Every structure is written in structure tokens, then in C-alpha cells.
Amino acid sequence: MDAIEKISEIAEELPELQRKQILELIASWSGDGRQATREPYSETLSISSGSGSYLGHAIDVSSTGLFIETTDDFEIGDKVKMMLTFISAPNPLRLCGSVVRKTPNGIGVRFDERSQSQVSEMDSIIANHALILRSR
């Protein structure tokens, strides 16, 4: 577990205002803290959170997260569930994560530890997906 994940875990134990402040601070840190390369991924997907179900349009994906274009109101730290389909994989992947970035165009979601066990071969799935898309 990296430092940002540890800080995020600690933030979950704080009162709402402090939790939100810390998660917003983490999201504002400069630099691209991505641990995995993002690949284009253009899919409409259903996102569910504690406040309801929404539709969004995923624009890129990696083995650690994805960016979803949406106008729905999510907050940093919100827990979300979604299902991703890939032309390179026979079955959809049901994933959980947290909103780690919020822009006027959408949200960045980092997959959680439980999802990581489900996507141990995600790098391979994404690489094959990207190859198929490039060959079209």
C-alpha cells in the first residue's frame, strides 16, 4: 500500500469535514501520480454510489483506475461500483473504487484493493484491448 492509500484510509476515520479536506488535498497534489499507463477506453457505463445510480462515459482506463466523463455530482472520497466490458475479455469486470479526482468534465476513480484481486490480469486485458482498437 502506498502513502496516498494509507492517508486516504486514515482520512476515512475522520469527521466528514476533515475527511473531505484531506481527500481534496490529496487530489490537488501536482504531478501525475499514476502507477499504471492509461489506455483509451470509450464506453458508457453505469456507476452506482451511496447516493444512487448514474451513467457516465469512460474515456481511459488502467489497471489502477479510470476517468469517467459525467455531469453528476460526485465528491472526492465517494465509493463507487461499476462494470467494465472489454472486447479482449470474455466476461465483464465488476469493480469498486473511490473518487480521487474531480474536474468540471468528470471524475477519476482509483480501484480499491478488493477490485485489484479481481483484475490481477488487468494490464494484459488492457494491452490486448488497446491492440485490437489500434488495428481497426
C-alpha positions as a Python dict, from the first residue, in 0.01 Angstrom:
ca = {
    (1, 'M'): (0, 0, 0),
    (2, 'D'): (144, 338, -97),
    (3, 'A'): (144, 654, 117),
    (4, 'I'): (-158, 809, -56),
    (5, 'E'): (-364, 495, 5),
    (6, 'K'): (-259, 499, 374),
    (7, 'I'): (-353, 867, 409),
    (8, 'S'): (-686, 800, 235),
    (9, 'E'): (-756, 515, 477),
    (10, 'I'): (-677, 737, 776),
    (11, 'A'): (-900, 1010, 630),
    (12, 'E'): (-1194, 768, 628),
    (13, 'E'): (-1182, 762, 1010),
    (14, 'L'): (-1202, 1142, 1046),
    (15, 'P'): (-1512, 1360, 1078),
    (16, 'E'): (-1673, 1449, 742),
    (17, 'L'): (-1522, 1799, 708),
    (18, 'Q'): (-1164, 1688, 781),
    (19, 'R'): (-1204, 1377, 563),
    (20, 'K'): (-1318, 1589, 270),
    (21, 'Q'): (-1036, 1842, 322),
    (22, 'I'): (-767, 1572, 327),
    (23, 'L'): (-908, 1393, 23),
    (24, 'E'): (-928, 1722, -169),
    (25, 'L'): (-569, 1800, -69),
    (26, 'I'): (-452, 1460, -196),
    (27, 'A'): (-636, 1517, -524),
    (28, 'S'): (-473, 1858, -567),
    (29, 'W'): (-114, 1737, -534),
    (30, 'S'): (71, 1820, -851),
    (31, 'G'): (232, 1570, -1077),
    (32, 'D'): (89, 1261, -1234),
    (33, 'G'): (87, 1008, -953),
    (34, 'R'): (-43, 731, -1174),
    (35, 'Q'): (115, 396, -1115),
    (36, 'A'): (-1, 247, -1444),
    (37, 'T'): (-26, 362, -1804),
    (38, 'R'): (-370, 470, -1917),
    (39, 'E'): (-514, 349, -2244),
    (40, 'P'): (-810, 491, -2436),
    (41, 'Y'): (-1135, 326, -2334),
    (42, 'S'): (-1457, 462, -2478),
    (43, 'E'): (-1755, 301, -2308),
    (44, 'T'): (-2076, 416, -2147),
    (45, 'L'): (-2106, 260, -1806),
    (46, 'S'): (-2333, 254, -1507),
    (47, 'I'): (-2189, 390, -1183),
    (48, 'S'): (-2355, 327, -851),
    (49, 'S'): (-2275, 500, -525),
    (50, 'G'): (-2441, 553, -192),
    (51, 'S'): (-2646, 835, -344),
    (52, 'G'): (-2783, 643, -644),
    (53, 'S'): (-2708, 509, -992),
    (54, 'Y'): (-2571, 720, -1275),
    (55, 'L'): (-2442, 689, -1629),
    (56, 'G'): (-2101, 808, -1734),
    (57, 'H'): (-1867, 777, -2029),
    (58, 'A'): (-1528, 625, -1954),
    (59, 'I'): (-1251, 775, -2165),
    (60, 'D'): (-941, 597, -2037),
    (61, 'V'): (-851, 304, -1813),
    (62, 'S'): (-551, 144, -1644),
    (63, 'S'): (-505, -144, -1405),
    (64, 'T'): (-540, 101, -1114),
    (65, 'G'): (-828, 323, -1223),
    (66, 'L'): (-1015, 515, -1491),
    (67, 'F'): (-1154, 857, -1581),
    (68, 'I'): (-1529, 892, -1634),
    (69, 'E'): (-1693, 1188, -1802),
    (70, 'T'): (-2005, 1273, -1605),
    (71, 'T'): (-2204, 1577, -1502),
    (72, 'D'): (-2341, 1400, -1195),
    (73, 'D'): (-2239, 1532, -855),
    (74, 'F'): (-1971, 1310, -703),
    (75, 'E'): (-1737, 1411, -423),
    (76, 'I'): (-1377, 1312, -364),
    (77, 'G'): (-1382, 1003, -146),
    (78, 'D'): (-1717, 874, -273),
    (79, 'K'): (-1722, 495, -304),
    (80, 'V'): (-1845, 376, -644),
    (81, 'K'): (-1919, 46, -817),
    (82, 'M'): (-1914, -13, -1191),
    (83, 'M'): (-1895, -286, -1453),
    (84, 'L'): (-1642, -268, -1737),
    (85, 'T'): (-1651, -471, -2057),
    (86, 'F'): (-1355, -525, -2287),
    (87, 'I'): (-1351, -670, -2637),
    (88, 'S'): (-1037, -854, -2527),
    (89, 'A'): (-1201, -1029, -2228),
    (90, 'P'): (-1490, -1277, -2230),
    (91, 'N'): (-1659, -1154, -1910),
    (92, 'P'): (-1735, -809, -1772),
    (93, 'L'): (-1535, -695, -1469),
    (94, 'R'): (-1730, -572, -1166),
    (95, 'L'): (-1509, -317, -992),
    (96, 'C'): (-1524, -95, -686),
    (97, 'G'): (-1324, 217, -621),
    (98, 'S'): (-1308, 567, -480),
    (99, 'V'): (-1333, 905, -648),
    (100, 'V'): (-982, 1051, -620),
    (101, 'R'): (-1013, 1338, -868),
    (102, 'K'): (-1297, 1567, -967),
    (103, 'T'): (-1296, 1804, -1264),
    (104, 'P'): (-1570, 2000, -1441),
    (105, 'N'): (-1572, 1718, -1700),
    (106, 'G'): (-1588, 1417, -1472),
    (107, 'I'): (-1422, 1203, -1208),
    (108, 'G'): (-1106, 999, -1167),
    (109, 'V'): (-1164, 667, -990),
    (110, 'R'): (-897, 453, -826),
    (111, 'F'): (-989, 85, -800),
    (112, 'D'): (-981, -45, -442),
    (113, 'E'): (-788, -339, -305),
    (114, 'R'): (-1082, -581, -342),
    (115, 'S'): (-1105, -494, -711),
    (116, 'Q'): (-731, -539, -757),
    (117, 'S'): (-767, -907, -672),
    (118, 'Q'): (-1034, -935, -943),
    (119, 'V'): (-816, -765, -1202),
    (120, 'S'): (-481, -932, -1148),
    (121, 'E'): (-458, -968, -1526),
    (122, 'M'): (-592, -618, -1599),
    (123, 'D'): (-267, -499, -1760),
    (124, 'S'): (-290, -784, -2011),
    (125, 'I'): (-661, -722, -2076),
    (126, 'I'): (-599, -351, -2133),
    (127, 'A'): (-296, -412, -2357),
    (128, 'N'): (-494, -657, -2573),
    (129, 'H'): (-789, -415, -2581),
    (130, 'A'): (-560, -132, -2699),
    (131, 'L'): (-402, -356, -2967),
    (132, 'I'): (-744, -452, -3103),
    (133, 'L'): (-854, -88, -3115),
    (134, 'R'): (-533, 22, -3290),
    (135, 'S'): (-568, -247, -3555),
    (136, 'R'): (-913, -121, -3657),
}
